[in-house]
Amino acid sequence: MEIKKTPRLPSVLLAKLAAAAACVLAVLLLLKNSFFYAEPGYIYHVRTVLGDEQVVTDVGYKFYPFGRYNSWKRAMTVQAVRDSNANGINAESDQVTASATLPPLSIMFLDQVDAHAEATVRFSMPGDHESFLELAHEYRTPDNLLRTALIPAFKETLQANASLMSAEEYYSGGRTEFNSEFENQMSDGIYLVKRKEMAVASGRPAAGSANAALGKDQAEYGEDTKTIFVVQKVLDDSGLPVRKAQRFNNFGITVVSALVTDMRPNKKFIERMQLKQKASADRAIAREQRVQEEEQRLLAIARGEREVAERQAKAKVAQIEKTTNAETEKQLAITNANKLREQAAIAKETAEINLEKARVEAETRRTLAEAEAYQKRVILEADNALAQKLEAEVSIHQIWAKAFAQRKVPSTVFGAGGQGSAPVGSDAEVKAFMQMLTLDAAKRLSYDREVSTASK
């Protein structure tokens, strides 16, 4: 096998290659130390090798020949939260969480109740170049700005804001006012205040119980005042509150938002609030029970009134019915009485008419009787009542003749026929009897048979 040898490069060519590599390396070093990429949301303080300063706010690659630069967040956040990574300050490297994270701050309310507050304040960096350069010259790095200006202002303002009200006021509806005052003081400065003690009326005068004769109406004893602490804002000549200005405002830094997210008082206050809540709940329950009892009482009264009303209504209906029936019976009785009275009046009038009629008839009959009697009397006085006498005699003989004609005796009667013997009804005896009657009648015609008349 034949081995071929590689030819060596000339030394001149090697020198050229080394020079070219050195030039490329120099260019790379120059580019590396002269360009950087400006991220969005940051402001850059650039210093060049010639001593010039620039403020870069645009996004993209920027040229700084062999200079230096610092990146500042456009907005920094100071946050006091309950976190395991508290006290961690990552001003430039932390691009997600807050610029400064603190543990919950211990504050003291006006009524000496301590609490741990969680709050968040977001600061906006100045936008003009002069203010930003002045800020960069004063604090040099964002870490210094946070440690020496923003965090102390955050703590001081939160603690000063807590001294404006008591914990009772905060938990009794003053939370919104507390948050509003905190944002106001973070933006415009801390109020200068002075604390005063004031004696006010408690509104609940105590009553003595030594005099048993007074019962519940005991005389007042002791004092009905209590001492409270009031914080008053110091006012200037124009009546506006005097403030301690925030130092960071001098560099154009503004507060975007200030929020108090949580407040945790001490255990004793929590226990006291729990007792107060329990007492309030008990009062509310008692009030509801009292209202319920009052409603039950009113319901019982209303139910009793309804029953009374129903009974009264039934009684009234029965009364109206009885009254109506009585009135109906009364009207019927009046109607019947009127009817009977009218009938009696009609009967009376009828009786009067009948009486008058009877009187007329009686008078007529009497007149007729008197006329007839007068006529008879005149006739009798004229012929001695002959016609009547004859008529009477004829009637007598007719009766005797009829009786004789109808007598039931045999045609032949046997008898003694002597003188002094009893008559036996023979024809001779009848004939003699009839002759006697005829003679007697004729005799009677000869005397005056006077007919007597009744005197009036």
ABEGO torsion letter per residue (X at the ends): XBBBBBBBBBAAAAAAAAAAAAAAAAAAAAAAAABBBBBBGBBBBBBBAAGBBBBBABBEBBBBBGBBBBBBBABBBBBBBBBAABGBBBAAABAABBABBBBBBBBBBAAGBBBBBBBBBBBBBBABAAAAAAAAAAAGBAAAAAAAAAAAAAAAAAAAAAAABBAAAAAAGAAAAAAAAAAAAAAAEBBBBBBBBBBBBAGBBBBBAABAAAEABBBBBEBABBBBBBBBBBBBAAGBBBBBBBAAAAAGBBBABBBBABBBBBAAAAAAAAAAAAAAAAAAAAAAAAAAAAAAAAAAAAAAAAAAAAAAAAAAAAAAAAAAAAAAAAAAAAAAAAAAAAAAAAAAAAAAAAAAAAAAAAAAAAAAAAAAAAAAAAAAAAAGGAAAAAAAAAAAAAAAAAAAAABBBBABBBBAGBBGBBBAGBAAAAAAAAAAAAAAAAAAAABBBBBBBBBX
